[in-house]
């Protein structure tokens, strides 16, 4: 065996050892014992699933629907990564959750731009462009104060994803030390809950409002739970 080949084998063995040394099952077991935190993540993903199902049925055939599927998967990835104590990758999944939501609310009504996005890798739409679009064209968009909420949350999560403050959401110094940090876990779950609430409010005043008449009564009831009456009235969202 050549020296180069030997080095490659040794490197693979080191990676195998590091990955195998983490008790991933123990991380999941510890996570699911936190019934309050896991309940929060489950409820958030349930509401995302309700939105997804209603959009699949009422917006059937829309070429922008893959963004909704990607949004729902991002919620699943957040749950899985958080359970494995991979908090920083979970932040990336959370950001995807919001980004794909924004993309869907825009591209479902802009098929030409969506086709260009798929065809031309030099074409892209920034978050600020999407927010400006809704500020100009979506009635009552400012009622939730969404622009400020989105920018603040997105900025905080992006700083974690980009490593702007080293050590944030990282409770270990090596792969082999990957395990839950009791002080960090609630912070991660809170961030996901806040992001999912932003997504929920964004849907309520944009595409959800447009497609609301086609939603099932049971879904309407669940999606309106906890929403102030004046907001329901302003957005014209009935529960029947």
C-alpha positions in Angstrom: 0.0 0.0 0.0 1.4 3.4 -1.0 1.8 6.1 1.6 -0.9 8.2 0.0 -3.3 5.3 0.1 -2.4 4.5 3.7 -3.0 8.2 4.7 -6.5 8.0 3.1 -7.4 4.9 5.0 -6.2 6.3 8.3 -8.2 9.5 7.7 -11.3 7.5 7.0 -10.8 5.4 10.1 -10.4 8.6 12.2 -13.7 9.9 10.8 -15.4 6.5 11.5 -14.1 6.5 15.0 -15.3 10.1 15.7 -18.8 9.4 14.3 -19.1 6.1 16.1 -18.0 7.6 19.4 -21.1 9.8 19.5 -24.0 8.1 21.1 -26.6 9.4 18.7 -29.4 7.2 20.2 -28.6 8.6 23.7 -28.9 12.1 22.3 -32.3 11.4 20.9 -33.4 9.6 24.1 -32.4 12.5 26.2 -34.2 14.9 23.9 -37.5 13.1 23.9 -37.5 13.2 27.7 -37.9 17.0 27.5 -41.6 16.7 27.0 -42.3 20.4 27.0 -39.6 21.2 24.4 -40.5 18.2 22.1 -44.1 19.1 22.4 -43.4 22.6 21.2 -41.5 21.3 18.2 -44.2 18.8 17.4 -47.0 21.4 17.6 -45.0 23.7 15.3 -44.5 21.0 12.7 -48.1 20.0 13.0 -49.3 23.5 12.1 -46.8 23.5 9.2 -48.3 20.2 8.1 -51.8 21.7 8.1 -50.7 24.6 6.0 -48.9 22.3 3.6 -51.9 20.0 3.2 -54.3 22.8 2.5 -52.0 24.4 0.0 -51.4 21.1 -1.8 -55.2 20.8 -2.2 -56.2 24.4 -2.9 -53.2 25.4 -5.0 -52.9 22.1 -6.9 -50.8 22.3 -10.0 -49.0 25.5 -9.0 -45.3 25.1 -10.0 -44.3 26.9 -6.9 -45.6 24.2 -4.6 -42.2 22.5 -4.2 -41.2 25.4 -2.0 -44.0 24.3 0.4 -42.6 20.8 0.4 -39.2 22.1 1.1 -40.6 24.2 3.9 -42.2 21.2 5.6 -39.0 19.2 5.2 -37.0 22.1 6.8 -39.3 21.7 9.9 -38.6 18.0 10.0 -34.9 18.6 9.7 -35.0 21.1 12.5 -36.6 18.5 14.8 -34.1 15.8 13.8 -31.0 17.9 14.1 -32.1 19.4 17.4 -32.7 15.9 18.7 -29.2 14.9 17.6 -27.7 17.9 19.5 -26.7 19.5 16.1 -27.9 22.9 17.0 -26.0 25.0 14.5 -27.2 22.9 11.5 -30.7 23.2 13.0 -30.4 26.9 12.6 -29.7 26.5 8.9 -32.9 24.4 8.6 -34.9 27.1 10.4 -33.6 29.7 8.0 -34.6 27.5 5.1 -38.1 27.3 6.6 -38.6 31.0 6.4 -36.9 31.5 3.0 -39.0 28.8 1.2 -42.1 30.3 2.7 -41.2 33.7 1.3 -40.4 32.2 -2.1 -43.7 30.4 -2.3 -45.8 33.5 -1.4 -44.1 35.3 -4.3 -43.4 32.8 -7.0 -46.9 31.2 -6.9 -48.1 34.3 -8.6 -45.0 34.9 -10.7 -44.6 31.9 -12.9 -42.4 33.7 -15.4 -39.9 34.7 -12.7 -40.0 31.2 -11.3 -39.2 29.7 -14.7 -36.3 32.1 -15.0 -35.1 31.1 -11.5 -35.0 27.5 -12.6 -33.4 28.2 -16.0 -30.9 31.0 -15.2 -28.5 30.5 -12.3 -27.6 34.2 -12.4 -31.2 35.2 -11.5 -32.1 35.4 -7.8 -34.5 37.2 -5.6 -33.4 38.6 -2.2 -35.4 38.6 1.0 -35.7 42.4 0.9 -37.2 42.2 -2.6 -39.9 39.8 -1.4 -40.7 41.9 1.6 -40.9 45.1 -0.5 -43.3 43.2 -2.8 -45.6 42.4 0.0 -45.4 45.8 1.5 -46.6 47.3 -1.7 -49.1 44.7 -2.9 -50.4 42.7 0.0 -53.3 44.4 1.9 -52.9 44.7 5.7 -49.4 43.2 5.5 -48.2 45.6 8.1 -50.9 44.6 10.6 -48.6 41.9 12.1 -45.5 44.1 12.0 -44.0 41.3 10.0 -41.2 43.2 8.3 -39.5 44.0 11.6 -40.1 40.5 13.0 -38.7 38.8 9.9 -35.7 41.0 9.7 -34.8 40.6 13.4 -35.3 36.8 13.5 -33.5 36.2 10.2 -30.6 38.4 11.2 -30.2 36.5 14.5 -30.4 33.1 12.9 -28.2 34.0 10.0 -25.5 35.2 12.4 -25.5 31.7 13.9 -25.4 30.0 10.5 -22.6 32.1 9.3 -20.5 31.8 12.5 -20.4 35.6 13.0 -20.1 34.9 16.7 -17.9 31.8 17.1 -19.2 29.3 19.6 -22.9 30.4 19.5 -25.1 27.3 19.5 -22.1 25.0 19.6 -21.6 23.1 22.8 -18.7 21.0 21.9 -15.1 21.4 20.6 -14.9 18.2 18.6 -17.3 15.9 16.7 -16.8 13.1 19.2 -18.1 15.4 22.0 -21.5 16.0 20.4 -24.2 15.9 23.1 -27.0 18.1 24.5 -26.3 21.3 26.4 -29.1 21.9 28.8 -28.7 25.7 28.6 -28.8 25.8 24.8 -31.6 23.4 24.0 -34.5 25.7 25.2 -32.9 28.6 23.2 -32.9 26.5 20.0 -36.5 25.4 20.5 -37.6 29.0 21.2 -35.9 30.1 18.0 -37.8 27.5 16.0 -41.1 28.4 17.6 -40.6 32.0 16.9 -39.7 31.3 13.3 -42.7 29.0 12.8 -45.0 31.7 14.3 -43.6 34.2 11.7 -44.3 31.7 8.9 -47.8 31.2 10.3 -48.6 34.9 10.4 -47.0 35.4 6.9 -49.3 32.8 5.5 -52.4 34.2 7.2 -52.0 37.6 5.5 -50.7 36.5 2.1 -51.5 33.2 0.3 -53.5 31.7 3.1 -55.9 34.6 2.9 -56.2 34.2 -0.8 -56.9 30.4 -0.7 -58.8 30.4 2.6 -62.3 29.7 1.1 -61.0 26.3 -0.1 -59.6 25.3 3.3 -61.4 22.6 5.3 -63.4 23.7 8.4 -61.2 21.7 10.7 -58.0 23.2 9.3 -59.5 26.7 9.6 -60.3 26.2 13.2 -56.8 24.9 14.0 -55.1 27.7 12.1 -57.2 30.4 13.7 -56.6 29.2 17.2 -55.3 32.0 19.4 -55.6 34.7 16.7 -57.2 37.9 18.0 -60.7 38.6 16.8 -59.8 42.0 15.3 -57.1 40.4 13.2 -59.5 37.7 11.9 -62.0 40.4 11.0 -59.4 42.6 9.3 -58.1 39.7 7.2 -61.6 38.3 6.5 -60.8 34.8 7.9 -63.9 32.9 8.8 -63.9 29.6 10.7 -66.7 27.9 8.8 
